[in-house]
């Protein structure tokens, strides 16, 4: 293949990729528009149904309710000191000395 054919093949490939990408982008845009229109129509029908239901209900009477608040509790200050802690127990561990019983240095009895 000579250089001109390679350039033409590269340009054709890029044009194909651009066309396919454009189709996918347009398809996504159209689907988004359709979903938005469906959501708007659903919201409008819900609003119309709510308005119709509100018109059929009788008006509610206003009722005032008085609530007696609880009195503020008295402030009580508590001062508590920590108990004196006892000294931690002492643990003593006895370890055998090096070269203790049973160990033989050098030769043994033959």
Secondary structure as GFF3:
##gff-version 3
##sequence-region A 1 110
A	DSSP	alpha_helix	3	56	.	.	.	ID=ss1
###
